């Protein structure tokens, strides 16, 4: 085995390592996107659970403010 053979093997190992790191990053990105989507869905479910009465109470309270609306 020559020094050139070892250098080529090292180069291929680095290429393989970079490929694996890129794949790992893709997996992390997908997991993060799924987590964000799940959190968003949960938030929207919670917001959707508010009753119309609560919404109208908020509207009534905001109309009673003494400060001008901007």
Phi and psi in degrees as GROMACS dihedral restraints (atoms count N, CA, C in turn):
[ dihedral_restraints ]
;  ai    aj    ak    al  type     phi  dphi    fc
    3     4     5     6     1   -98.1    20    10
    4     5     6     7     1   169.3    20    10
    6     7     8     9     1   -62.5    20    10
    7     8     9    10     1   -35.6    20    10
    9    10    11    12     1   -65.6    20    10
   10    11    12    13     1   -39.2    20    10
   12    13    14    15     1   -61.4    20    10
   13    14    15    16     1   -44.3    20    10
   15    16    17    18     1   -64.3    20    10
   16    17    18    19     1   -40.8    20    10
   18    19    20    21     1   -63.2    20    10
   19    20    21    22     1   -42.3    20    10
   21    22    23    24     1   -64.3    20    10
   22    23    24    25     1   -41.6    20    10
   24    25    26    27     1   -63.5    20    10
   25    26    27    28     1   -42.3    20    10
   27    28    29    30     1   -62.1    20    10
   28    29    30    31     1   -41.6    20    10
   30    31    32    33     1   -59.8    20    10
   31    32    33    34     1   -45.8    20    10
   33    34    35    36     1   -65.0    20    10
   34    35    36    37     1   -36.4    20    10
   36    37    38    39     1   -64.4    20    10
   37    38    39    40     1   -39.7    20    10
   39    40    41    42     1   -65.9    20    10
   40    41    42    43     1   -41.0    20    10
   42    43    44    45     1   -61.3    20    10
   43    44    45    46     1   -45.5    20    10
   45    46    47    48     1   -60.6    20    10
   46    47    48    49     1   -43.4    20    10
   48    49    50    51     1   -62.8    20    10
   49    50    51    52     1   -43.9    20    10
   51    52    53    54     1   -62.9    20    10
   52    53    54    55     1   -39.6    20    10
   54    55    56    57     1   -62.1    20    10
   55    56    57    58     1   -46.3    20    10
   57    58    59    60     1   -64.3    20    10
   58    59    60    61     1   -38.7    20    10
   60    61    62    63     1   -65.0    20    10
   61    62    63    64     1   -39.5    20    10
   63    64    65    66     1   -63.9    20    10
   64    65    66    67     1   -41.9    20    10
   66    67    68    69     1   -64.0    20    10
   67    68    69    70     1   -41.1    20    10
   69    70    71    72     1   -62.5    20    10
   70    71    72    73     1   -40.7    20    10
   72    73    74    75     1   -65.2    20    10
   73    74    75    76     1   -37.7    20    10
   75    76    77    78     1   -61.7    20    10
   76    77    78    79     1   -41.8    20    10
   78    79    80    81     1   -63.6    20    10
   79    80    81    82     1   -44.3    20    10
   81    82    83    84     1   -61.2    20    10
   82    83    84    85     1   -43.3    20    10
   84    85    86    87     1   -62.0    20    10
   85    86    87    88     1   -42.9    20    10
   87    88    89    90     1   -64.5    20    10
   88    89    90    91     1   -42.8    20    10
   90    91    92    93     1   -63.5    20    10
   91    92    93    94     1   -40.6    20    10
   93    94    95    96     1   -64.6    20    10
   94    95    96    97     1   -43.9    20    10
   96    97    98    99     1   -61.6    20    10
   97    98    99   100     1   -41.5    20    10
   99   100   101   102     1   -64.8    20    10
  100   101   102   103     1   -39.4    20    10
  102   103   104   105     1   -65.0    20    10
  103   104   105   106     1   -43.3    20    10
  105   106   107   108     1   -63.6    20    10
  106   107   108   109     1   -43.7    20    10
  108   109   110   111     1   -62.0    20    10
  109   110   111   112     1   -42.5    20    10
  111   112   113   114     1   -63.8    20    10
  112   113   114   115     1   -43.0    20    10
  114   115   116   117     1   -63.8    20    10
  115   116   117   118     1   -40.4    20    10
  117   118   119   120     1   -64.3    20    10
  118   119   120   121     1   -43.7    20    10
  120   121   122   123     1   -62.1    20    10
  121   122   123   124     1   -42.2    20    10
  123   124   125   126     1   -63.4    20    10
  124   125   126   127     1   -43.2    20    10
  126   127   128   129     1   -60.7    20    10
  127   128   129   130     1   -46.0    20    10
  129   130   131   132     1   -64.5    20    10
  130   131   132   133     1   -35.5    20    10
  132   133   134   135     1   -63.6    20    10
  133   134   135   136     1   -43.5    20    10
  135   136   137   138     1   -65.1    20    10
  136   137   138   139     1   -42.3    20    10
  138   139   140   141     1   -64.2    20    10
  139   140   141   142     1   -38.8    20    10
  141   142   143   144     1   -68.9    20    10
  142   143   144   145     1   -19.6    20    10
  144   145   146   147     1   -76.7    20    10
  145   146   147   148     1   -11.9    20    10
  147   148   149   150     1   -65.7    20    10
  148   149   150   151     1   137.3    20    10
  150   151   152   153     1   -82.1    20    10
  151   152   153   154     1   156.4    20    10
  153   154   155   156     1   -60.0    20    10
  154   155   156   157     1   -31.3    20    10
  156   157   158   159     1   -61.9    20    10
  157   158   159   160     1   -42.5    20    10
  159   160   161   162     1   -64.1    20    10
  160   161   162   163     1   -39.0    20    10
  162   163   164   165     1   -64.8    20    10
  163   164   165   166     1   -42.2    20    10
  165   166   167   168     1   -70.1    20    10
  166   167   168   169     1   -33.9    20    10
  168   169   170   171     1   -61.3    20    10
  169   170   171   172     1   -41.1    20    10
  171   172   173   174     1   -63.1    20    10
  172   173   174   175     1   -40.8    20    10
  174   175   176   177     1   -64.2    20    10
  175   176   177   178     1   -44.1    20    10
  177   178   179   180     1   -62.2    20    10
  178   179   180   181     1   -44.1    20    10
  180   181   182   183     1   -64.0    20    10
  181   182   183   184     1   -39.3    20    10
  183   184   185   186     1   -70.3    20    10
  184   185   186   187     1   -27.3    20    10
  186   187   188   189     1   -76.7    20    10
  187   188   189   190     1   -16.1    20    10
  189   190   191   192     1   -87.2    20    10
  190   191   192   193     1    -0.6    20    10
  192   193   194   195     1   -63.3    20    10
  193   194   195   196     1   143.1    20    10
  195   196   197   198     1   -89.6    20    10
  196   197   198   199     1   -22.1    20    10
  198   199   200   201     1   -79.1    20    10
  199   200   201   202     1   146.0    20    10
  201   202   203   204     1   -66.6    20    10
  202   203   204   205     1   144.0    20    10
  204   205   206   207     1   -77.5    20    10
  205   206   207   208     1   137.8    20    10
